[in-house]
């Protein structure tokens, strides 16, 4: 009798925790600003959140991760494109980021829809924009090499269709 009760209790616990994971992963998505405020920047994949949950037992942290992640699908992620971007960085900190300085000085003109914005104390980041110019994604680029920035923007930012310069 006691064995049956403990078996059913264990089964109920498993069902409840499974339901909690499903609910939290299908719950509301947070805005990119809210995610950045929580420390989740870039294109985090939901599988990364599941891996995080294996090592970190903080359910609230994992839940926040799941609200900020992008579903895993190579096709879906590689097809995400943006109409433009803002490269935001602190002018005083640029000395610490020679790769970003090189991109701004020598490569940025290849991307007419990418603007540079200097904001005091801002870490280097790309703010990806939709067709209406709204912020859709924020990606920290502190440790990116110039070629990574070029490749990412080449793949993710739509070429400028207008011939204005």
N, C-alpha and C positions, 0 to 999 in steps of 0.2 A: 504494500500500500504506500509506504513512504517513498519507495523507489518510483512509483507511478507519479506521485505528486511532484517530486523533484524533476522528473523528466518533463512533465507538462509545464512546470514553472520555467525550466530552461528553454523549452520551446517558445513560450510566450516572450521571454526576454529576447531571444533571437529575432522573433517576428517584430517586436517593438523597435529594436535597434536597426533592423533592416528598413523598416518603414521610416525611421528618422533619417537615415542616410538618403533614401529616395526622396523624401520631402525636402530635405535641405539642398539636394543637388538640383531639384526641379523648382526650387523656390525662386523668389524674385532676384533679378540681376541688379546689381548696384551700378551707379554711373561710374565712369572712369575716374572722376574726381573723388568720389567716395572711396573707390578702391585704392587710389593713390594715397588718400589720407590714412587708410588702414595699412599701407605698406605694400600693397599688391600693385606693381606697375609692370608694364610690358604685356606680352601676349601669353599669359599663363594658361596652360592646358589643364582641363579637368583631371586628366590622369595624373598630373603633378600634384593636385590636391589629394587625390587618393593615396599617392605615395607618401605625401606629407602626413596623412592620417596614420600611416603605419609606424611612423617614428615619433610623432608628436601627439600626445594624448589630450590636447586642448581642443575640445569639441567646438568651442566658439570660434577659434582660429580656423579650423578646418571648414566650418560653416561659412565664414567670411570668404575664405579662399574659393569655395564652390560658388559663391554669389558673384565672384569677379572673374571666373575662368571662362575659357572658350572651349566648346566641345571639340574633342579630338577627331579630326578628319583631315588628312593631308590635303584632300581636294578643297575642302571648305576653307582651310587656313591659307593655302597658296592662292586662292582666288579672291581673297579680301583685297580690295583696292580702295584707295582714297583719292579725293579730288585735289588734295593739297596737304601741306604740313607746315608746322611752325617748329623751327629748331630753337628751343629756348635754352638760354645759358646765362650765367652771371659773367659779365665782362671782366670782373676782377679775378675770377677763377679760371679764365681761359688759359692762362699761363700753365696750368696743370694739365691741360688737354691739347697737346700739340696735334693730335690726329684730327680733332674737331676744328682747330684753327686752320689746318691744311685744307680740310673740306670746305670751310667757309671762304677762304681766300682763293682757292684754285678750282673747286668743283661745283660750288653752289649754283653758279650760273647755268649749269646744265639742267637745272630743275626750276623753271620759272614759277611753279606753283608752291615752291618751298620758300618761306620767309624766315629770316633770323630775327629773333626777339630777345633783347637783353633785359633780364630781370634780376635784380639784386638777390644774391644768395641762392639762386636757382641752380640745381644740379643740371647737367646737360640732359636734355630729353627731346624727343620728337613728339609733338602733339599732332595726331593724325586728324584730318578734317573730312567731313562728308561734303556732299554737293551743295549744301546750304551754308558751309563754312562752320558748322558746329563741331565741337570737339567730340571725337568718337573713341579715341584710344590714346593713351599716354605711354611712351616707351622710354625708359631710362637708357642712355647710351654712354654712360661714364667710361666704360672700358672697351668701347667699340673702336676698331681700326677704321681708317678712312675707307678702305675697300668694302667693309661691312656696311657702312652708311650708304655708299654708292649702290651696292647690290640691293639692299633693302628698299631704298627709294626707287630704284629702277624697276623692281618687281611690284611694289605696292602703290606707287603714286601714278595716277593716270597721266599720260602725256598731255601737255597743254594743247587743246584743240584750237584756241584762238591764236591768231598771228600777231598779237600785240606784244610789243617789247618796249 
